[in-house]
Amino acid sequence: MTADRDAPEHIAWEGKWIIAKQRGRWEYVSRARSIRAAVILAVEDGHVLLVEQYRVPLGKPCIELPAGLIGDDDSAADEDPLAAAGRELEEETGYRAAVLEDAGEYHSSPGMVSESFTLVLARGLTRIGAGGGVGGEDITPHRVPLDRLEQFVADARQAGKAIDVKLLLLLGAGLLRGN
């Protein structure tokens, strides 16, 4: 592995949003222009806010935690992760959070993608709109009771929808109990 770690990095392809790279035997992608992501865990009153959005790479809708890019607009390259999370939560779900808390940086698929995301906890939720995203994102927000989450996910799978790995944050305890 040392040879791979010390090998020079080569850019195979670069687009507006991602860069395909190679280092030694490894091929992976990263975000262009140091763009980062914020993922929002909004749990309150026994409910969690989720979103459903068609994902082209998967070829089907995906059930996810609300999320978005930090600094994806050239004029906002130094955008604060909490500000981005608040903006994305409102755009996608129609809820505003009174409190946003940084819960750390995480990597979702470190063998293939160098991207990390900041997990943001959202509290003090107030519904201010319908959600659905901006610019044709066509997002469907879901407010799911936590005690029905496993069934909600099972029903989504049965309907042919993808499930984002980050939902394991919420499903993990049930999986460990054998549910």
C-alpha positions in Angstrom: 0.0 0.0 0.0 2.9 2.4 0.5 3.6 2.4 -3.2 0.0 3.5 -3.9 0.1 6.1 -1.1 3.4 7.6 -2.4 2.5 7.4 -6.1 1.7 10.7 -7.9 -1.9 11.6 -8.4 -3.1 11.8 -12.0 -6.3 13.5 -13.1 -8.1 11.3 -15.6 -11.1 13.6 -16.1 -12.4 16.8 -14.7 -15.9 18.2 -14.8 -17.7 21.0 -13.2 -18.6 19.0 -10.1 -16.3 16.0 -9.9 -12.8 14.9 -10.8 -11.8 11.3 -11.6 -8.3 10.5 -10.3 -5.8 7.7 -10.1 -3.0 7.2 -7.6 -1.1 4.0 -8.0 -3.6 1.2 -8.5 -6.5 3.2 -7.0 -9.1 5.0 -9.1 -11.5 7.4 -7.3 -13.4 10.6 -7.6 -13.4 13.8 -5.6 -15.4 17.0 -5.6 -14.2 19.8 -7.8 -13.2 23.1 -6.4 -13.0 21.7 -2.8 -16.8 21.6 -2.6 -18.0 19.8 0.5 -21.4 18.5 1.6 -23.7 18.9 4.6 -26.1 16.1 5.7 -28.8 17.1 8.1 -30.2 14.8 10.8 -33.5 16.5 11.8 -35.2 14.4 14.6 -37.8 15.9 16.8 -41.1 15.0 18.5 -40.6 11.3 17.6 -40.2 12.0 13.9 -37.3 12.3 11.4 -37.2 14.4 8.2 -36.2 12.4 5.1 -36.3 13.3 1.4 -36.9 11.3 -1.7 -35.1 12.3 -4.9 -34.5 10.6 -8.3 -30.8 9.9 -8.5 -29.5 9.5 -12.1 -26.5 7.3 -11.1 -28.9 4.8 -9.5 -31.6 5.1 -12.1 -34.3 5.4 -9.5 -35.5 7.5 -6.5 -33.5 7.3 -3.3 -34.7 7.8 0.3 -32.1 10.0 2.1 -31.4 12.4 4.9 -31.7 16.0 3.6 -28.3 17.2 2.3 -26.6 19.6 0.0 -23.4 21.0 -1.2 -21.4 23.7 0.8 -20.0 26.4 -1.4 -21.3 25.0 -4.7 -21.9 28.5 -5.9 -18.7 30.3 -6.9 -19.7 33.3 -4.9 -20.1 31.2 -1.7 -16.8 29.2 -1.8 -16.2 29.9 1.9 -19.8 29.1 3.0 -20.3 28.0 6.6 -21.4 24.4 6.8 -24.1 25.2 9.3 -25.5 28.0 7.1 -25.5 25.6 4.1 -27.2 23.0 6.2 -29.9 25.4 7.3 -30.5 26.6 3.7 -30.7 23.0 2.4 -33.0 21.9 5.1 -35.4 24.7 4.3 -35.2 24.2 0.5 -35.6 20.4 0.6 -38.1 19.8 3.5 -39.8 23.2 4.1 -38.6 23.1 7.8 -36.4 25.7 9.5 -34.2 24.8 12.4 -33.7 27.0 15.4 -30.6 25.2 16.4 -28.0 23.6 14.0 -25.1 21.7 15.6 -21.9 20.3 13.9 -21.7 16.6 14.7 -18.4 16.0 12.9 -17.0 15.1 9.5 -17.7 11.6 8.0 -16.8 9.7 4.8 -19.5 7.6 3.2 -17.5 5.5 0.7 -13.8 6.0 1.4 -12.6 3.3 -1.0 -14.1 5.1 -4.0 -14.8 8.7 -3.1 -12.6 11.2 -1.3 -15.7 13.4 -0.5 -16.5 13.9 3.2 -19.7 15.4 4.7 -20.4 17.4 7.8 -23.2 15.8 9.8 -25.4 18.6 11.2 -28.0 18.0 13.9 -31.1 20.1 13.5 -33.5 21.0 16.4 -36.3 23.4 17.1 -38.0 22.6 13.8 -40.7 24.9 12.4 -42.5 24.2 9.1 -42.2 27.3 6.9 -43.1 25.9 3.4 -43.7 22.9 1.3 -40.0 22.0 0.5 -39.3 20.2 -2.7 -35.9 21.7 -3.5 -35.0 24.4 -6.0 -34.3 24.5 -9.8 -36.3 21.4 -10.7 -34.8 19.1 -8.0 -38.2 17.5 -7.6 -37.6 16.4 -4.0 -40.4 14.8 -1.9 -40.0 15.5 1.8 -41.2 12.9 4.3 -41.8 13.4 8.0 -41.6 9.8 9.3 -42.4 8.6 12.8 -39.3 7.0 14.3 -41.3 4.0 15.4 -42.4 3.4 11.8 -39.0 4.0 10.2 -38.1 0.4 9.6 -41.5 -0.2 7.9 -41.1 3.0 5.9 -37.7 1.8 4.6 -39.0 -1.7 3.9 -42.0 -0.3 2.0 -39.6 2.0 0.0 -37.4 -0.9 -0.9 -40.4 -3.0 -1.9 -41.4 -0.1 -4.2 -38.0 -0.3 -5.9 -36.5 2.8 -4.3 -32.8 3.0 -3.2 -31.9 3.7 0.5 -29.0 5.9 1.3 -26.4 4.3 3.6 -26.6 7.3 6.0 -30.0 6.0 7.1 -28.0 3.4 9.0 -27.7 6.2 11.6 -31.3 5.6 12.4 -31.7 1.9 11.6 -28.5 0.7 13.3 -29.9 0.0 16.7 -32.7 -2.2 15.2 -30.2 -4.0 13.0 -28.0 -4.7 16.0 -31.0 -6.1 17.9 -31.7 -8.4 15.0 -34.8 -6.6 13.8 
